[in-house]
Amino acid sequence: MNNDINNKRGVAAKICWVPAAEGGREHPPREPHYSTVAKFEKEAKKWPKEAWSIVAEFKKIFDDLSSVIAELRCLAPDAPSHLLQPGSKFELYEGSRLVAHGEVLSDSVEPLSETIHPHADVEMAETPWPYHHPLIYSEC
């Protein structure tokens, strides 16, 4: 898959899956790439008449599978850039079903260039940013 889908750099984001018991997916996506419709907090009043599709490339999957760190970008080349600024919050939908919520951690994707697997034997001190970001290990 082309990593430059919309000719814009991706951003670092944390995605938290909604549990199946609360209407979310039975299992997180099994593939490393995922695309769906996002409702951005900054554009919530326009939802669902105006929606943006995102593409996520999963970089770190936490052991409990409840959340991932991903390189995130909008599918459309004309998507407003303010949607993917640090602190931007979003919800992911499959049809009308809310399946995840997340937050952009950084506008830099460089530290995410290599996937860190959930069982990698890596000390936190050696782990690149954004894995030191306080939201990484916070509850979803």
N, C-alpha and C positions, 0 to 999 in steps of 0.2 A: 504494500500500500504506500502511496506517495505521502511522505511526511510533510509536504508543503501543500496540503489540499487546497487552501484558499490563498496561497501566496502571502500568508502572514505567519509570523512565528507563533508557536503555541505558548501557553502559560502554564505554570504549575498550579494544580488545584487538588483539593481533597474532596472526594466524593464519598458520601455515607449512604449505604443502601437502606431502604425502608424494609423492615422485617416482613416476611410473608404474612405473619399473624396480623399485621397492620395494613395489609393490602398491597404490599410490595411484591417483588419477584420471589419465586420459590428459591432460586439460586442466583448469585451474581453472574454476569456474563462470563462465559468460559474462554472466549477469544480475547487476545490482547488489545483489539480495537473495537470500539463501540460507538455507535452513532444513534442519536435520538433527538427529540424536541426538548428544548430547555425554556423554562420560564424564568427570566431574570428579574430579581427584585426591583431593579431600576426601571424596568419596563412592564411591571405587573399590571398597570392600568390598561395596557394595550392587549393583554392576553385575553382570549386566544386568537383574536383577529390578526395580530402581528406576533409571530413566533419565530424563533431562530433555532436551527438545527446545529448541534455541536458534534464534534468528533473527539473522542477521548482515547488516548493510547495509555494503557495502564502501565505504570512503572514500578509500583510497590503495592502488593496486596498484603494486608495485615492477616495474621494467623487466624483470627476469628471470622474472616471474610466479610466483616461488617463495613469495611471502608477500604478505599484505595487512594493512592496518590497517582495522578495522571497528568499527562501533557494534554491540555485542552485547547481547542480552537473552534471557531465557528466555521460551518461548512460553506456558507455564502461569502464570497469575496467582499461584498458590500455591507457586511454586518457592522454595526456601530462599534468602534474600538473601545468605547467606555464600558462595554459589557464585560470585557475581560481584564479589568484593572484590579490590582490587589484589593481584597476586601469585598469584591463583588460577590453577592450570594445568588444562588440559582437553585431551581428544582428541575429534575429530569422526569419526563413523562413518556410512557409507552401508551399511545392512544390517550384516553382520559385518566389513566392510572398513574398516580405518583409513585415512582420507583426509587428515587434518590433525591438527596439535597446536597449542596456543596458550597464551597467558597474558594475563590481564587486566592492563592497564597503569594504568588510572585509573578511579575511580568517577565521574568527571566526563565527560560526553559533549559538553559545550558547545564545546570546541575543535574537535570533529568536525562542526560544523553545516554546513560547506561541504566538498564533496568536493575533494580535491587530486588532480589527474590525474597519471599517471606521467610525463608529458612537460611538465608545467607549468614555466614559466620563473620559479621562485621561489627566492630565496636562503634558506638555512637560517635566517639571522638574522631574516627576515621571516615565517618559517613558525611558526604557532601550536603550542603544546604540544598534544598529546603528541609531536609530531614531533622534539622535542629529547630525548626519553626515550632512555636508552642501549640499551634493548632493540630500538628501532625498526630500527636499522641493524646489529644483531648478526646473526651467522649463525643460521640456523634449526636 
